[in-house]
Amino acid sequence: MTAGTAYNLPLLIRREFWEHRAFLIAPAIVGAMMVLIAIFASSYGDLDMHVSADVPDPDWLQHRDTIVAVLLSSLAMPFGIVMGIVTMFYLLDSLYADRKDRSVLFWKSLPLSDTQTVAAKVLTATVVVPLLTLAAVFITNVLVAFVLSVRLSGFEQLEVWSTVWQPKIWLQVHGLMLYVLVISMLWYLPIVAWFMLASAWAPRAVILWALLPPILAIFLGKFLFHTWYVAELLGDRIVGWKRFDGGLAAHGMEVDGERFAWPQRVSEFIDPAAFFASPDLWGGLIVAGLLLWAIVLIRRRRNEV
């Protein structure tokens, strides 16, 4: 990477945030809603029911560290869903919008290569936005944990402040989130590249160009070869990264009939060596690299819709 490329990439990434405010607005809205729910909710379900008694349920006391970890990790789910949707529509619009409003001609007049432009959009979707989302999750966890600590501080048996604010638990929870973030983004890179290819190529209706070819391939495979191999391949690309979380979901515990899954030591449950040794990962990265190369070539030739 040349010095000019290293200098241009931050500016190009900043441009993506100027043009797509949803990257900042969406996590702020999700975080604000969750904090407001924590503040104004009249009860916390089973937790309120247990702590309202003179002596808290012993199951809650025994597994309170796990419950805190599960609570902190569960707050990340709404962020993941919302930001996944925002990122998908960003990718579909990332190269199409420039051609539609012909601003691509202005950007091509600057000392910026098509490779730099594509690289900035890929880094925005796979690195910057996920890290921003993780930061939003952490801030929300801090605020929600503080609200819960205040609301439940009257129950001396729970020792709320010493239970919730344990650095070890917080480090484990957010360390695992970072790990999941890294492996999922690497795993999803072919999907990211495919959506960008549709954005670079489609004359209109980008979402149809992105979704119809895989759907047609699935049914053609079944009709011509009597197999659902394509569907299984695409399904594995969507959820296959979960094979490398070390079987986290299989190590749950029962608390009042509810199953919680969280390790005492995260290192016992994650297996990055198996993930990075997976042929499926490297096959996907090769496909993503070829798709990104095709995107750069298409962008050089297609300037208008």
Buried (B, 14 or more C-beta within 10 A) or exposed (E): EEEEBEEBBEEBBEBBBEBBEBBEEBBEEBBEEBBEEBEEEEEBEBBEEBBEEEEBBEBBBEBBBBBBBBBBBEBBEBBBEBBEEBBBBBBBBBBBBBBBEEEBEEEBEEEBBBBBBBBBBBBBBBBBBBEBBBEBBBBBBBBBBBBBBEBBEEBEEBEBEEBBBEEEBBEBBBEBBEBBBBBBBBBBBBBBBBBBBBBBBBEEEBBEBBEEEBEEBBEEBBEEEEEBEBBEBBEBBEEBBBBBBBBBEEEBBEBEEEEBBBBEEBEEBBBEEEBEEBEBBEEBBEBBEEBBEBBBEBBEEBEEB
